[in-house]
């Protein structure tokens, strides 16, 4: 899984390992990946750490090759890595656009392409794209992030249709407010934290492990009749 070294990615990696999966932890920093892999190994799980920048196609190819060499195949792909670049639309540069869409849209597509033949050979193939509730109603100063995740949401449905004949399920998870490193700068501002809490029906911000149930459902045979779906895990924010 990409973006697996911290936040929601780390929580899902540990959750999958606890359920018996052999987990490949991928993110840009090798030491951070290895740290999560070590957490899994300490409790008896199996894990491989692979430093990967999903904005680089050669890194993606290397990730797939390393995974197949280590495990013999691929059953589940989780596209969790994200570039949360913010800023006013009036100030967005072509380079910023390229970086955000490269990681949030092109990277997941290229990873799925690279893994496609291996997934086709799996009896339990599942792709999970992690988007955001901001994909449904974008937030101010988050135009690149929200619009790129909306694009990934759209691609999820297209992947589901095109790859259903290969028996590959493709779904998305749309997290709401979670207490992760990605949201630290926002949550550290009292008025922003208060507004986020007030917007959620449960009036709280989730911990990272609260994403694991949805991730397990979509990866397992418990979700065998789910494809092209989006599970919103947001404490009622969209409600």
C-alpha positions in Angstrom: 0.0 0.0 0.0 1.2 3.5 -0.8 1.4 6.2 1.8 1.8 3.4 4.3 4.3 4.9 6.7 2.1 7.1 8.8 -1.4 8.3 9.5 -4.3 6.3 7.9 -1.8 4.3 5.8 0.1 3.0 8.8 -3.2 2.2 10.6 -4.4 0.2 7.6 -1.1 -1.6 7.1 -1.1 -2.7 10.8 -4.8 -3.7 10.5 -4.2 -5.8 7.4 -1.2 -7.5 9.0 -3.3 -8.3 12.1 -5.8 -9.9 9.8 -3.1 -12.1 8.3 -2.1 -10.2 5.2 1.5 -10.0 3.9 1.9 -6.2 3.7 4.1 -4.1 1.5 4.6 -0.7 3.0 5.4 2.0 0.5 6.1 5.7 0.9 8.9 8.1 -0.1 11.1 7.6 3.0 12.8 4.2 3.3 13.4 4.5 7.1 9.7 5.4 7.7 8.6 2.4 5.7 11.0 0.1 7.5 9.7 1.4 10.9 6.1 0.3 10.1 7.4 -3.0 8.6 9.3 -3.6 11.8 6.1 -3.0 13.9 4.4 -5.7 11.9 7.3 -8.2 12.2 7.6 -7.7 15.9 4.1 -9.1 16.4 4.7 -12.0 14.0 3.4 -10.5 10.8 5.1 -10.4 7.4 6.0 -7.1 5.8 8.3 -5.6 3.1 9.3 -1.9 3.1 9.8 -0.3 -0.4 10.7 3.4 -0.7 8.4 4.7 -3.4 7.5 8.1 -4.9 4.2 7.5 -6.6 4.8 10.5 -8.8 7.6 8.6 -10.6 6.7 5.8 -12.9 10.0 4.0 -12.5 9.4 3.9 -8.7 6.0 2.4 -9.3 7.4 -0.3 -11.6 10.1 -1.1 -9.0 7.4 -1.4 -6.3 5.4 -3.8 -8.2 8.5 -5.9 -9.2 9.7 -6.0 -5.6 6.2 -7.0 -4.3 5.9 -9.9 -6.8 9.4 -11.1 -6.2 8.7 -11.1 -2.4 5.2 -12.5 -2.3 4.7 -14.2 -5.6 1.7 -12.1 -6.6 -0.6 -9.2 -5.8 -4.1 -9.5 -4.3 -4.8 -6.0 -3.0 -3.6 -2.5 -4.0 -4.3 0.4 -1.7 -3.7 3.9 -3.2 -3.4 6.0 -0.1 -0.4 8.3 -0.9 -1.5 11.9 -1.4 -0.2 15.4 -2.1 -2.3 17.7 0.1 -1.0 20.9 -1.4 -3.3 23.8 -0.6 -3.5 27.4 -1.7 -5.8 29.8 -3.5 -6.8 28.9 -7.0 -5.6 32.3 -8.1 -2.1 31.4 -7.0 -1.8 27.8 -8.4 1.2 27.3 -10.7 1.5 24.7 -13.5 4.2 23.0 -11.4 2.0 22.8 -8.3 -0.8 21.4 -10.5 1.5 18.8 -12.0 2.8 17.6 -8.6 -0.7 17.3 -7.0 -2.3 15.5 -9.9 0.8 13.4 -10.5 0.6 11.9 -7.0 -3.1 12.0 -6.5 -4.4 10.9 -9.9 -1.6 9.7 -12.3 0.3 7.7 -9.6 -2.7 5.6 -8.6 -3.6 4.9 -12.3 0.0 3.9 -13.1 0.2 1.6 -10.1 -3.0 -0.1 -11.0 -1.8 -0.5 -14.6 1.5 -2.0 -13.4 -0.2 -4.4 -11.1 -3.1 -5.2 -13.4 -1.9 -8.6 -14.8 -0.9 -9.8 -11.3 -4.3 -8.8 -10.0 -6.0 -10.6 -12.9 -4.3 -13.8 -11.7 -5.5 -13.3 -8.1 -8.7 -15.0 -6.8 -9.3 -12.1 -4.4 -8.3 -9.0 -6.4 -9.2 -5.7 -4.8 -8.2 -2.1 -5.5 -8.9 0.5 -2.9 -8.5 4.2 -3.7 -8.4 6.5 -0.7 -10.0 9.9 -1.6 -11.6 12.4 0.7 -15.1 13.8 1.5 -13.6 17.0 -0.1 -14.0 15.2 -3.4 -17.8 15.7 -3.1 -17.7 19.3 -2.0 -14.3 21.0 -2.3 -13.0 23.3 0.4 -11.6 26.7 0.0 -7.8 26.8 -0.5 -7.9 23.1 -1.2 -8.7 23.2 -4.9 -5.8 21.0 -6.1 -6.3 18.4 -3.4 -10.1 18.2 -3.6 -10.3 18.3 -7.4 -7.6 15.7 -7.9 -9.3 13.4 -5.4 -12.6 13.9 -7.3 -10.8 12.8 -10.4 -9.6 9.7 -8.6 -13.2 9.0 -7.4 -14.3 9.2 -11.0 -11.5 6.9 -12.1 -12.6 4.4 -9.4 -15.9 3.9 -11.2 -14.3 3.5 -14.6 -11.7 1.0 -13.3 -14.6 -0.9 -11.7 -16.4 -1.2 -15.0 -13.4 -1.9 -17.2 -11.8 -4.5 -14.9 -14.9 -6.3 -13.7 -14.4 -8.9 -16.5 -11.0 -9.6 -14.9 -12.7 -10.2 -11.5 -11.0 -7.2 -10.0 -13.1 -5.1 -7.6 -12.4 -1.4 -7.4 -13.8 0.8 -4.6 -12.9 4.0 -2.7 -12.9 5.2 0.9 -13.6 8.8 1.5 -12.3 9.8 5.0 -13.5 12.9 6.8 -11.6 14.6 9.6 -8.9 12.3 11.1 -6.2 13.2 13.6 -3.2 12.6 11.3 0.0 14.4 10.3 -1.7 15.6 7.1 -4.3 17.5 9.1 -1.9 18.8 11.9 -1.6 22.3 10.6 -5.3 22.7 10.3 -6.2 21.1 13.6 -3.6 23.2 15.4 -5.6 26.3 14.6 -8.4 26.4 17.3 -11.1 28.0 15.1 -10.5 25.5 12.3 -10.6 22.6 14.7 -13.8 23.9 16.2 -15.4 24.3 12.8 -14.4 20.8 11.7 -15.8 19.2 14.9 -19.0 21.2 14.6 -19.5 20.0 11.0 -19.4 16.3 12.0 -22.6 14.8 13.3 -20.6 12.9 15.9 -18.9 16.2 16.9 -15.4 14.7 17.1 -12.3 14.0 15.0 -11.5 10.3 14.4 -8.4 8.4 15.3 -6.5 6.7 12.5 -7.5 3.2 13.5 -11.1 4.1 12.8 -10.5 3.7 9.1 -9.4 0.1 9.4 -12.9 -1.5 9.4 -13.8 0.0 6.0 -10.4 -1.0 4.6 -10.8 -4.6 5.7 -14.3 -4.8 4.3 -13.3 -3.7 0.9 -10.1 -5.8 0.8 -11.8 -9.0 2.0 -14.4 -11.4 0.7 -16.9 -9.8 3.0 -17.1 -7.1 0.3 -17.2 -9.5 -2.6 -20.3 -7.9 -4.2 -19.0 -4.3 -3.8 -17.3 -2.6 -6.8 -17.5 1.0 -8.0 -18.6 1.9 -4.5 -17.5 4.7 -2.1 -17.5 4.2 1.7 -17.6 7.5 3.5 -16.0 7.4 6.9 -16.5 10.9 8.2 -18.5 10.9 11.5 -21.5 12.2 9.6 -19.8 15.3 8.0 -21.6 14.7 4.7 -24.9 14.1 6.5 
